[in-house]
């Protein structure tokens, strides 16, 4: 994703379905307009309680007892994997909205180097 801006607070990006986010990382290796990579762990995604979030078309649901793995893709054909609660009713070919705490997003510069986080994310669950 392109970096929209940087300042002493971090990097601002726009994520599909989520909107503009300030990611609180040390942004010394990236500048405005440069591409960065963002990563989100499956356990850091959660089902939106509203219509907000990233819309995902569910392709595979794997019930694992205490948790459910949901595999799908967004409108940009980006593959998404989310670890959700086990009692969640999700079916193949449905559309769900996923959210993430911006502090949980991992940020990498164009050389693949991880940018250090400025805060420790709180878990949603």
C-alpha positions in Angstrom: 0.0 0.0 0.0 1.3 3.5 -0.6 2.3 5.6 2.4 0.0 8.7 2.5 2.2 10.6 5.0 4.6 10.2 7.8 5.3 12.2 11.0 6.6 11.7 14.5 3.5 9.6 15.3 3.9 7.0 12.5 2.7 6.2 9.0 -0.7 7.0 7.5 -2.2 4.5 5.0 -5.6 3.8 3.5 -6.8 0.2 3.9 -9.6 -1.1 1.7 -12.8 -1.3 3.7 -11.1 0.2 6.8 -10.2 3.7 5.6 -7.3 5.9 6.6 -5.3 4.7 9.5 -2.4 6.1 11.5 -0.1 3.2 12.2 2.1 4.0 15.2 5.5 2.8 14.1 8.9 4.4 13.8 8.8 5.5 10.2 12.4 6.6 9.6 12.8 4.3 6.6 9.8 5.4 4.6 8.5 8.6 3.0 5.3 9.9 1.6 4.3 8.0 -1.6 6.6 5.1 -1.0 5.1 1.6 -1.0 5.0 -0.3 2.3 3.7 -3.7 3.2 1.2 -4.3 5.9 0.5 -7.6 7.7 -2.3 -8.7 9.9 -2.2 -11.9 11.9 -5.4 -14.1 11.7 -5.9 -13.8 15.5 -5.9 -10.0 15.3 -9.0 -9.8 13.0 -12.4 -9.8 14.5 -16.0 -9.8 13.2 -17.4 -6.3 13.0 -20.5 -5.6 15.0 -21.6 -3.0 12.5 -21.3 -2.5 8.7 -17.8 -1.1 9.2 -14.7 -3.1 8.4 -13.2 -4.9 5.5 -15.8 -6.9 3.5 -14.6 -10.4 2.9 -16.2 -13.1 0.7 -15.9 -16.3 2.7 -14.5 -19.2 0.7 -13.7 -21.8 3.3 -14.8 -22.2 6.9 -12.8 -24.6 9.2 -14.5 -25.3 12.6 -11.8 -26.2 15.1 -13.9 -26.5 18.3 -12.9 -23.4 20.3 -12.1 -21.4 17.2 -13.1 -21.1 13.6 -10.7 -20.4 10.8 -12.3 -18.4 8.0 -10.5 -18.1 4.6 -11.7 -15.6 2.0 -10.7 -12.6 -0.1 -11.5 -8.9 -0.4 -12.5 -6.8 -3.4 -8.9 -6.5 -4.4 -8.5 -10.3 -4.5 -6.3 -10.3 -1.5 -6.4 -13.5 0.4 -7.5 -13.1 4.1 -7.4 -15.6 6.9 -9.1 -14.9 10.2 -9.2 -16.8 13.5 -12.6 -16.2 14.9 -14.6 -17.6 17.9 -15.6 -21.3 17.6 -19.3 -20.7 18.2 -19.5 -18.2 15.3 -22.0 -19.1 12.5 -20.2 -18.4 9.2 -21.1 -20.1 6.0 -19.3 -20.4 2.6 -20.0 -17.7 0.0 -21.3 -15.2 2.6 -19.9 -11.7 3.0 -18.5 -10.8 6.5 -16.9 -7.5 7.7 -13.7 -7.8 9.6 -12.0 -5.2 11.7 -8.5 -4.9 13.3 -7.0 -2.7 16.0 -4.6 -0.5 14.0 -1.9 -1.0 16.6 -2.0 -4.8 15.7 -1.0 -4.1 12.1 2.6 -5.0 11.2 4.4 -2.6 8.9 7.3 -3.3 6.6 9.4 -1.0 4.4 10.0 -1.7 0.7 13.1 -3.7 1.7 11.1 -6.0 3.9 12.4 -4.5 7.2 9.9 -4.4 10.0 9.1 -1.0 11.5 9.2 -0.9 15.3 5.8 -0.4 17.0 5.4 2.5 19.3 2.6 0.9 21.3 1.6 -2.6 22.4 -1.7 -3.5 20.9 -4.6 -4.6 23.1 -6.4 -7.8 22.1 -10.0 -7.5 21.0 -11.2 -10.7 22.6 
